[in-house]
Amino acid sequence: MKSPSPSSARAEPISLVIPVYNEVDNLRDLQREVTDALDGAGIAFEAILVNDGSTDGSTQLLDAIHEDDARFKVIHFIRNYGQTAAMAAGIRHAQHPVLISMDADLQNDPRDIPKLLDCLDEGYDLVCGWRKEREDNFLIRKVPSKIANWLISKTTSVVLHDYGCTLKAYRREYVEDIQLYGEMHRFIPIYVTWAGARMIEVPVNHRARLKGYSKYGLSRTFRVLLDLLTTVFLRDFYSNPLYFFGYYGFASIALGVLCAAVAVEMKYELGTWMHKNPLVHLAAMFVLLGFNSFFFGLLAEVMIRMNFGIQKKAPYRVRQILGVPPKVPLIGRSQTPLSSAPVPVPAQETERPTESQDESGQRAPPAEEDTLRSAGEDVADNDPCVA
């Protein structure tokens, strides 16, 4: 095996983010498998174990694991907040530029981690695991998952076979500013793709649960659908919410005018008294709802403007700037640090950068059409990111 270059993801220390909830029977095996897989591959790591209010003895065992190996670091929640909150806490406390998320139930295989890191080295910013041969109940787990994956892919235009697979590799700059709540940890690929990240999905090993029990059921499906609605709203109307409320405001006023017109027509054609016609009340209700929609839209616009203004937050993200010093933080592999941004000089006094390099001398990232690449595409046989 060819040794990793100093700039490769394998050569950098990585942070594992592992939510834990009542997994006392699996924790020692998890420690052993993670250590064997990463030490055997020569990968330096820290593991952030987030105890999500466990009540089965996991708390004491996590403390013991930390005493045995300081690379396993522990965060104890005071109660159960859910997997999304645990993911958010792990990401916030992680110290390294490459993050790996995985479950604590041993269904994810730590031996797949080097394969994810190899894909990061190919220029991708997010590598998603795909449980192609999933070892779960067909009716209770597989069928709802397939339906949800199809619906999310169609709704968001970010196509993945398996949104529910926790095993993923991220570049830190794309995920550290994402506000996670509800069940939105599974939508991280959507947010980072909208932010310009290059994503790929690769098959990973999935194993049957041997110890403990699953913490998820069909009730989670409804929460996912509601969070999907929130995600789509934020995508389309976060920076201009008046458009959302304005569409419904115009539609509501139009219905009100139509009801009023029909009521007037019935008055003169059929002799129906206006005060006895329910269409008059409907017309007034729709018009009032329309104006209320405009009012709420304006309030939302003011709040968004305050959010951008107070935080001095730009409504866009920049990957690369050539010829001028950057005024906003840059994101991605070709970023130019603000502190070392070159000041433009006349063309005759400096060399023109080559097409394959940016101003900072780094290699330019892959073309934009590679933003999303499915594991089923034809690639070279020696590509480690092959389905």
Secondary structure as GFF3:
##gff-version 3
##sequence-region A 1 387
A	DSSP	beta_strand	14	20	.	.	.	ID=ss1
A	DSSP	alpha_helix	27	40	.	.	.	ID=ss2
A	DSSP	beta_strand	45	51	.	.	.	ID=ss3
A	DSSP	alpha_helix	58	68	.	.	.	ID=ss4
A	DSSP	beta_strand	72	76	.	.	.	ID=ss5
A	DSSP	alpha_helix	83	93	.	.	.	ID=ss6
A	DSSP	beta_strand	98	101	.	.	.	ID=ss7
A	DSSP	three_ten_helix	110	112	.	.	.	ID=ss8
A	DSSP	alpha_helix	113	121	.	.	.	ID=ss9
A	DSSP	beta_strand	126	130	.	.	.	ID=ss10
A	DSSP	pi_helix	138	142	.	.	.	ID=ss11
A	DSSP	alpha_helix	143	156	.	.	.	ID=ss12
A	DSSP	beta_strand	168	171	.	.	.	ID=ss13
A	DSSP	alpha_helix	172	175	.	.	.	ID=ss14
A	DSSP	three_ten_helix	184	187	.	.	.	ID=ss15
A	DSSP	alpha_helix	188	194	.	.	.	ID=ss16
A	DSSP	beta_strand	199	203	.	.	.	ID=ss17
A	DSSP	alpha_helix	219	237	.	.	.	ID=ss18
A	DSSP	alpha_helix	241	269	.	.	.	ID=ss19
A	DSSP	three_ten_helix	274	276	.	.	.	ID=ss20
A	DSSP	alpha_helix	278	310	.	.	.	ID=ss21
A	DSSP	three_ten_helix	338	340	.	.	.	ID=ss22
A	DSSP	three_ten_helix	347	349	.	.	.	ID=ss23
A	DSSP	three_ten_helix	368	370	.	.	.	ID=ss24
A	DSSP	beta_strand	372	373	.	.	.	ID=ss25
###
